[in-house]
């Protein structure tokens, strides 16, 4: 798929713009907010995350199985060599270090999954967006490949830090990526892929784009796709994109969608650079 001109450069308005600062920051409550509003919103966000992870069960199982299988293979081979006296101390040390590295990889995957499934209190911290994007792309790759979709990460190196809630941004990325995978898989074209990119604009804003090679978004859906409870999926909740819009807005950004001239669609959201890196 040919990469299109970034939205920030084209300066185009598309459907689905979110209003920046739609909710008060973590730990604060507006005078007009209903009691329990934050708690209810957190419950909806968690339900959407669990629903998304449920759809990725087979792919996530594969991601975890890979390092576990590597551990079994490595240790089984070492046992066989040890039985015939063909394993010295240095080789044993190398085998154990390899097994530990695979174990840490499996533990890291499980930790990320558990973090997204648990009840979450918003906590904005300084983070490197490029690293988060790379991790979510890696986590989603097996699910995408099982559906015949290539997932590619093109986040610009050395992006400045952002002040954001990691779990919430992971949720936004995961939702947009899996929507793109659905669209690309359904289209069944020759170049079936989803490209996730991120780059810094001249105004201190980072643009994150998820482009798919699908059939594009019908006009009637393009204008409603961020509405709560609107879905085109048979078993969808209709909350994913609405929650994404809310999360991005709370981080001072916007989210929008458009169809690409060469086919497919792009959903793009912005995050402001942390103040100390803005200059």
N, C-alpha and C positions, 0 to 999 in steps of 0.2 A: 504494500500500500504506500502510495506516495505521501510524504509528509506535507501537510498543508501549512499555510502561513499561520503563525500563532494568533490567537484571538486578540491578545493585547496589542499586537502590531496592526491588525486589521481595524481595530476600534469599531467592531460591529456589536450591536445589541441583539441578543438572541433570547429565546424563551427561557424562563426559569430564573431570573435574577433574584438573589436573596437580599434582603435588607440588612446591611451591616449593623452589628450591635443590637440584634433583635431581642436578646435576653441579657440580663445583668450578668457580670462575671461571677466565677465561682465564689461562693461564700457570701454573696450579696443577694438581696431580694427586693424587687421593685414594690412600690406601695400598691400597685394595682394587681399584682400577681395573686392568684387564688391560693389559699392554704393548701399545701400538698402538691402544688403544681410541679415543683422540681422533682419530687419523689415520683409522681406519675410519669413525668417525661423520662426519668431514668429507667423506669420499668419498661416503657415502650422501646427505648433504645436497646435495652438488654434483650427484650423479646425479638427485636429485629436482628440483633447480632446472632442469637442462638438459631434463629430461622436460617440465616445465611450460612452459618457453620454446618447446620444440618444438611443443607443442599450440597455441601462440599465433603460430606463424610467419607466417601470412597477415596477422593483425592488426598484428604488429610491422613487417612489410614495408610496410604501408600507413602506419603512423606515420612511418617513415623517408622514404617516398616523398613525403609531403606537403610537407615543407620543401624537398626537392630539386626537386620540380616547381615550387614557388614561386620558387626561385632561377632555374631555366631560364626561366620565364615573365617574371620581372622583367628579366633580362639580355637576353633576346630582344627584348622591347619596347624596351629602351634602345638596342640595336643598330639597330633599325629607325628610331628617331627620330634617332639620330646620323647615319645615312646621308643624311638629308634636311636636316641642319643644324638640327634642332628640339630639340637637347639642349644646354643650357648647362652650365657647370661646377657650379653649385649643384644642378641636377637630376641630373647625373651622380653627385655626392657622395651625394645621397639614395638613388639607385638602388644604389650600392655598399654603403651602410650597411644597406639593407634586405636585400640578398643575404647580407651577413655575418651579420646577425641570424638569418636562416633557416639558414645554415650552422652556427651555434653550436647551434641547436635540434636539428638532425640529429646533430651530434657528441654532444650531451648524451644523446640517446636511445641511441646506440650505446655510449656509455660505461657507461650503466646496465645495458644488456644484457650487455656484456662483464664487468662487475663481478659479475653474478650467475652467469655461466657459469664464471668462473675458480676455481681452487683457492683456498680462503679460510681465512685464519687468524683466528679470532674476536678482535675488538678492540672493546671497549665504549668508546664516547665519548659526550659530551654531545650530544644532538640534539633537534630540534624534531619531535615525532611528527606534528603536523598537516601539516608540509611533506612528510614522507615519505609519508603517506597520500595527499595530493593528487597526488604524482608517480606513485605506483603506480596510482591510479585513472585518471590521464591515459594511462599506458602501456597499461592494459587496455581502455580505452574502445572502441577500434576493433575489437578481438576480440569484445567484447560486442555491439556494434552489428551486426556481421556475422551474429550469431546472433539478432538481433531483440530484444536485451536492453538496456534503458537502465541505465546505471551512474551512480549519483549519490553525491556526497561531501557529508557533513554533519558534518565534524569541527568541533568548537567552536573559535572563535578564541582565540588567546592561551593555548593549553594550556601548562602548565609543562614544562620540559625533562625528559627521561628519560635515564638512563645505559644505553645499549644498543648492540648490534652492528647497524649499519645494514643490512648485507646480509642478516643473519638475520631481522630484523624485516620487511624487504622480502619475503623468502621466505614468511614466515607470511601476510602480507597478500595476496600474489599467489595463494597456494594457496587461501585462504579465498574470495577474490573469484571466482576461476575456478570453484571448486566451486559457488558461488552462481549464477554465470552458467549452468553446466550444468543446475542444478536449475530455474531460471526458464525457460530455453529449452525444456526438456522439457515443462514444464507448459502452455505456450502459452495463458496466460490473457490477459485484456484488459489488465491492468497488469503487464507483464513487465519487472521491474526488480530491481536489486540496490542496496541502500543501505548505504554504509559510513559509520559515525559514530564519533565519539570524544568523550568528555566526562570531566570530572574529578569524582570522588566526594568526599564530605566527609572521607574517611579518607586522603587523599593518594594515591589510586590512580586511574589513568586506565583507563577501560573503553573498549575498541574493539569495536564490533559490526559484523557483516556479516549483513544480513537479505536474504532472497530471497523472491520471490513464487511460489515453486514449490509442489509438492504436499506438502511436509513430509517428515520423515524417519520411515520405518517404525520401530516400537518395537524390532524385532530388530536393526536397524542402528544405532539411536541408542545402544545400550549397547556397541557394538563398534567404532564408527567411528574411535576413536583407537588401536585395536589395530594393532601392526605387521603389514604384509602383508595387511591386510583391505581389500578393495576391491570395489565393485560395477561398476566400469568394465571393459569388455572388454580394454582395453590398459593398464590402470592398474598401477602398481607396488605400491600399497598401503602406501606409505611417507609420503605427503604429510602427512596429519594426525598421524601418529605423530611425525614429525620436528617438526611445529609444536608439539605438546605438549612435546616435549623442549626446544625452543628457549625457549618461554615459561617453562617451569619453571626453566631456567638463568638467566633474567632475574628470578626471584623472583615470577613471576606464575602465574595459573591460566588454563585454557581450558576451555570447556564449550559444550554445544549444547542447544537446546530447540526444540520446535515452537511456532509462534505461533497464538494463538486464531483470528485472522482468516485463517489459512492461511499457508503458507510456513514457513521455519525461520530461526533465528538462531544463529550461532556467535559467541561473545564471549570475548575474552581481556583480561587485565589486565596492566598494567605499573606498577611503583611510580615515583612522582615522584622525581627526583634529590634527594638529601638537602638540598642547599642551597636547593631550592625547595619543600620539603615543608611548611615553616612558613608 
